[in-house]
């Protein structure tokens, strides 16, 4: 990859782009996917960093006795993504864990293309346990999840360097990507004054806060964090930005972001109540119109609303269709 510059780097633990790539668990991932599709329609200069999740999230079935059983969602990432000729390493528990990247391009009919890089730790030479770190979304205990977040946040920044992506803004989709701020802080320390350039980091980061319940805000004890990150972090600084009683990933992102938003007006109000003293704006969740519009309505929009096919006007449907004539109907199916 040669000189992808002036980029927005969108970091997310999950993303739902198509059912063929089961790297999402629910609404947050689907919304991330729709955000990226819309960004491609608008030809925004963006890249995405996430984890490969070779076993997806999981599927549920019920036994005859009514017990829930969980099953892996295996998918052929080699057939759907392209392996990149790039590797990087991230330190976890004193070990250098090698990561590689797989690329999937989100291509819009408007001509916009946004590459999605899936980080993969299943690399020869890694410990067996480390090779499983990117296996499954939201799997394992808190130690496993912290390691996944190290790979996403710190490893993701490393990988973009290797891929020669020049980033101007980092967008953290939920707090699970917040460790990217730790890597940016480490890089911007002023050695002579021994001062951490947090304002410089803050100017480059934005944060979207989601679920207003405890499960949506990861918190890790510092004993666990120290075992995982070793001496690569200033823990006094980490406590200042991430909380004294434990590393709160949402708090870390809040403290090191120039702009923070919730995902609805009410959600913004609830988030302000949960995190006093922070300016949390509200941007209501939207969808990618073309993805969720059935074929018959696409034809209707093409015939009555748009100046061209809906596929080339994805971002304009909501405004242009306000002019739809009353009494307009979809085409009736023909019958033999």
Protein Blocks (a to p, Z undefined) as FASTA:
>chain_A
ZZiahiacdddfbdcfbfklccbfblmlmmmmmmmmmmmmnopacdddddfklnlmbdcd
ddfkopacdddddddfklmpccddbdddddeehiacdddddddddddfkopacddddddf
bbghiafklmmmmmpghiajfklmmmmmmmmmmmmmmmmmmnopacfbdcdehjklmmmm
mmmmmmmpcfklopacfklmmmmpccddfdfcfklmccddfklmmmmnmmmbcfklmmmm
nojkbccfklmmmmmcfbdcdfbfklmmmmmmmmghiacddddddddfklmpcfklmmmm
mmmmmgbdfklmmmmmmmmmmmpcghiacdddddZZ
